[in-house]
């Protein structure tokens, strides 16, 4: 898939667009869609591998208001539905010069390449403007649905290991789970991806 994206002609863009998606900062009214993402995430098989999210209206409204202020968190909106189905977070550059980028998707909308398309835009933007040595992400090895999107971006699994889930299960015990670290270097990104930035108006 060739992806062409545009962004506002600013040093700190507020919005990117592809044919199918708008990738932008959160708005307070996005809380309804964020609640669906939270419920989907908390009901998933790997919910215990992340911090718990609120799934009540008051809690998610507070979370959404915090997201609005954080300019490194991006909402992924499907144009045809005017609906936010994913969020992407730039978690910062580590001592090795690698940018950690995470994302959470509403499970109802997987299988349509929305994850791949939005991450491709933001990876490209990150490499062009933040100049990390690489982009990294970590997640359970068993979650093939999520890892397939990362692998399609050209990311390679560079390490695996057994660890403890972040949250206990219903039995009060934190399960052991195999996790991995995926990575793509800047030079490999530039060679492998059909992503093109076209200046917006």
Order of alpha helices (4+ residues) and beta strands (2+ residues): beta-beta-beta-alpha-alpha-beta-beta-beta-alpha-beta-alpha-beta-beta-alpha-beta
